[in-house]
Amino acid sequence: MKRLAVVLVGLSLLTVGAMAHAAGECPPLKLGSYWKCPAEARPGAPKAMGITLRVQPRYSFTADDAGQPTFSALDATDDGDAYNTRRIRVAVTRQLGDDWLGFVHARKDWGMDDLKLEDYYVTNTSMDWASVTVGQMMAPFDRPYLMPDTQLPLAERPLVSTVLVPGRQIGVMLHHQECGKRLGWQAGLFSGNGANEWSTRGGLMPVARAEWIASPDLSLGVNFSYKDGVTSSAYQKMLKKNGSAYGLQASYTARDVSETAWGVDALYQRDWLSVYAGYTALRAEAPGSKVDANGWYLNFGKFIPLGGHQDKLEFVAGYEQFDANDAVTDQLDARYTTFGLNYHVKGCEQQWRAQYIIRGEGANAVSNNTFLVEYDFLINK
């Protein structure tokens, strides 16, 4: 709770000031992820009838890979050192009628042999009070998870945004956000068993998010999800990869685990400064046992004048803490500090990133700092 208090105090200090964006900067993100607004108003998203192509080559090096904890499929392990095409993305948006919009998104990341369907859904906008989306989508939880990572200052999302979120799910969602209005919300029921998984074993997963434009500078979000009978989740997979199930693996196998997650997040933007902050907690509970995981992050980007341009060079930095089980101190207690530079060739659509991540563990520390250079290339047609 002390860490939560620190984050909330930090968020409250960001509530003053006035917005002053320049044309060359990345588009304002206060309206959230692409499906909250009409197609023509979605920040950084394809047009109502269009295609998006993205390629992200990367060079990375992590010292002494052996024995380091693994938090996601994109961690810099032995296979992640040196050059890799980290991401390939193809997305197609099509207007299917006056009130219908279809979206299909496929990806290929390092270690994958073929393109994999990531999102496929249709949205109906015929109702005034809410739109309806049906299919596989990003469950509405956590701002950095929902936002395109090209528009985040750091090359890596916070650990809580990859390990403690519901992720992509098949389901149905109601959502409403009038562009320019203060309040937006999303609420859905999902299968709760992961991407491309239609089974509802264990019951449906409710997920909800509300976002409040508190001032011209500040957007605040709150998130909630619950799933009973969990057999597979991002948190469960992370524990299994690291051989640290905290006594829950048998309960996961028997579908006796429930996961409850909640979080808060904030985005502050003023002049050429962007600040992202948030906190997420998850409780995994089984008969006779429970594990509480949590973490918080504070990241920022500040554009620096270069050669008469204000919108090219961006200094970025961030700090995060993640605790996979707050009852023990182990290698899954992560303390990461990141700093680096982004050079925006063309806004957020084409940019170079050079960043250094200092990684620390609560116990059994290893030498695993990471240096990375990557290039983002995005085409919207």
N, C-alpha and C positions, 0 to 999 in steps of 0.2 A: 504493500500500500504506500510505502514511502516513495518508491519509484513513480507510482501513479501520481502522487501529489506533486512531485517535481515536474512531471510532464504537464499536468493541468495548470500549474502556476505559470509554466513557460508559455502555454497557449494563451492564457489570459493577458500576458504582456504584449501580445501581438495585435491587439484590437484597435490600435490607433493608426492614423495616417490616411493617405489618399492614393488611389490608383493612378498611375501615369504610364501606360504601356506605349511603346513605340512600334511602328509598323513592322520593323524587321525582326522583332522578338518572337519567341515561340508563342502560339496563341494562348489567350487566357484559358485557364482550366477550371474555373470555379463551377462550371455547369456539370462537371463530372465526366463520366465515361460516355462513349459515343451514342448509346441507345437511349439516353434521357431526353434528347431534343429532336426536333424534326431533322430530317437528313441534311437539309441545306445548312443547318446551324451547328452541326456536330464538329467540335474542335478536332482537326487533324484526321477526320474520317473521310472515306470516299463519298462521292456524290450519290444521289438517289439511284443512278444507274452508272456504275463504274467499277473499276478494278484497282486494287492496291497491290503493289509488289514491294517486298522488303528483303534486303540482303544485309547481313551483318557479319563480316569477317572480323576475326579477333586473333591477336597474339597475346598469350598470357603465360606467366611463369610463376609457379608457387614453390617456394623452397621446401625441401624435405617432405614430399607428399606422404610418405609412409607414416601411418599411425594418426593422421589427422581426422577429426570428425567430419562427417558428411551430412549436409543439410538439404541438398537438392540434387537433381540430376545434372544441373549445370555447374556444380562445384568444380574448381580447378583440381582435378585429380591427375594421375599419370597420363591418362588419355586427353586431358584438357590442356596440358602444357604445350608450348610452341603454337603453331598456327592452326586455326580451325575456322570453318565457316559456322559460326555459332548459331545463327538463325537464318532460315529462309521462310518467308511468309507470302502467301497468296490469298487475297480476300476479294470476294465479288459481292457487290450490293446491287439489287435489282428491284425496281418498283414493279410490284405484281398487280397493282390496281390502284384506284384512288386512295384506298385506305390500307393497303397492304405493302409491306416491305420485306424482302427476303435477304438473308445474309449467310454466306458460306465462307469459312476461313480454314485454310489448311496450313500446316507447318512441317518443317523438317529441321531438327536440331542436330548438333553433333551427337554421334552415337546412334542415329536413326538411319535406317536403310532407305525408307520411302517417306513420302508425304503422308501426314496423318491428319484426319479431320479434327479440327479444334473447336469450331463453332458452326452450328447450322440451325437457324431459327427463322421464324416469320413473326412480324410485328403488325398488329392491327391498331390503327389510330382513329377508328370511327367514333369512339366515345370522347366526350369533352373532359370527363373527370379523370380518365386514366387510359393508358395504352396497355395492350396485352401482348406479351411475347411468349411463344411456345417453341420448345426445341432444346438444344444444348447451348448453354451460354455461361458466362462468368457469373456465378452466384454473387449477388450484390453485397459484398463485404470487403471493407478496407480500401481506402483511396489509392495508395500506390499499386495495389494489385489490379484495380480496375482501370487505371490509367495506362496508356501506351508508355512503355519504358523509354522510348525516344524522348518523351517530354518530362522525364524525371532527371534531376541533376546527376545522380550516381548511376553507374553502369549496372550495378547489382541492386535489386529490390531489397528492402529490409527483410531479415529472417522471419519476422512475424507475418510478413506479407506473402510468404511462400509456404511456411510450415503450419500456421495456425488458422488459415482461411479455408472455407469450404471448397474453393477451387471451381473448376468447371463441372456443371451438373446438368442433367436432363430434367426439365420441369416446365412449369408455367409461372409467369410473373406478371403482376400488375405494377405499373410505374407511371409516375407523373412528374414532369418538370417543365413548366413554361419558361422558355429561355428569357432571362432577365428578371424572373421572379425570385423571391427569397427562399422559398421552401420547395424541396424536391424529395420524393420518397419512392422506394421500391420494396415490394414484398412478394415473395414467391414460395411455392412448394416444389421441392425437388426430390429426385430419387435418393440422393444422399449417399450413393455408392460409387461416385467418381465419374470421370469422363467416359462417354460411350457405353455406359452401364444403365440399362433400362430397368433392372430389377429394383423393386422397392422393399426388399427384405429389411426388416427392422423398422419399417414405417417410413413415412415421408419426412423430409427435412425442411422445416420452415427457416427461411433466411430473410432478414429485413434490414434496410438501411434508410436513414433519413439524413438529409444534408441541408444546412441552414446557412444562407449568405448573411453573415452577421453584420458586415460592413462592406464598403467597396473594396476593402483589402483582404477580408478574412472570410473563409468558408470553413464551417465545422461539420463533421460527420459523426454519426453514431451507428454501430453495427451490432447485429445479434444473429446467432444461429444455434440450432439444437438438432441433434440426431441421436436416436436410440438404436440399439442393436448394431453398432458400428462394427464392420469387419475390415474396412479399408478406408483410410483417410490420409491426408498429407502428414499429419502428426504421427499416426501409427506407422506409416512407411519410413519416416525419419528414424523412429525408435528402432525399428527392425534392422535398418541399414547399419546402425551403430551398435547393435547387440545390447541395447539398454532399454528393455521393455518395462522396467520398474515393476515386474510381476504382473503385467497386464496382458501379455501375449496370449496366454491360454484363454483369458476372458474375451479378447478380440476374436479368437478363433471360434469361441462358443457363442459369439454375438451377444455378449453380456455387458458390453461397454456402451455407455452414453457419453457424448461429447457436447458440452455447452460452451460456446465462445461468445465473447462480447468485446467491443473495442470502441475507441474514440480516435478521431484523426482531425488534422487541421491543415489548411493551405493558406499561407499569407503571401501576398504579392504586392510589392510597391516599387515603383520606378524600375530598376533593373535587378531587384532582389526577389528571390523566391525562397520560402521556408516551408518545409514539410515536417510535421511532427505527429506522433501517434503512439497509442498504447493498445495492446491486445492481450487478453487472457483467455485461456482454455482450461476447462476442467474435464478430465477423463475419469469417469466413475464406474466402478464395477462392484458387485456384491462384496462387501467387506474391505474395499480399498478405493482410494482415489488419488489422482495425481494432478497437481496444478502447475500449468506452464504459463509463462507470460514473457513479455518483452516490450521495449519501447525504442523509439528512434527519433533523431533530430538531424535533418539534412537541409542543406541550403546551397543555392547557386547565386553568384553575383557576377554580372557582366562588367568587364573592365575595358575602358577605352583602348583601342588599338588602331593606329594608323588612320585616325579620323573616323573610325567606325565604333559605335557603341554596342552593336549587336553581334559581334563575332567571337570574342574571347570571353569565356566564362570560368571563373574560379569556383570550384565545388568542394564541399567538405561535408562530413557526416559522422555521427557517432550512434551506436546502437548497443543495447544489451538484450540478451535472450537467455532465458532459463527454462530448460526442458522439464525441470522438476524442482520446484522451490523448496522441497524438503531435503534435498541433498546438494552437495557441491561436487561437480564432476566435470568431465571434458565437454559436456553439452551445455555448460554455462559459457556463453560466448560474449566477448567484448570486442567490437570491431570499430576501428577508426579509419576513415577513408578521406583522402584528399587528392586533388588533381586538377586538370584543365580540360575543358571542352572547347573545341574550335568549330563554330557553326558556319559551314560553307554556305548552306542555304537553310536558314532557320533550324528546325528540329528534323527536317526531312533528310538533310545531308550534313553529317557532323563527325569530327574526329574526337575521340575520347582517350586521354591518357591518365590513368588513376592508379593509386597505390593503396592497398588495403592492409592495415596492420591488424592481425588476428590474435586474440588472446583467449585462453581457456581458463576455467575456474580450477581445474586440476589436470595433471598429466599434460602440461603444456608442451606443444611441439613448435618447431620453426616452420610456420606455414603462411607467412606473409605473401601477398600476391601483387604482382605488377602486371598491368594489362594495357594494351592499346587496341582500340577497335574503331571501325568505321561504320556508320549507319547510312544506308542508302535506301530511301523510300520514294516510290513513285505513286501518285494518285492520278488516275485517268478517268 
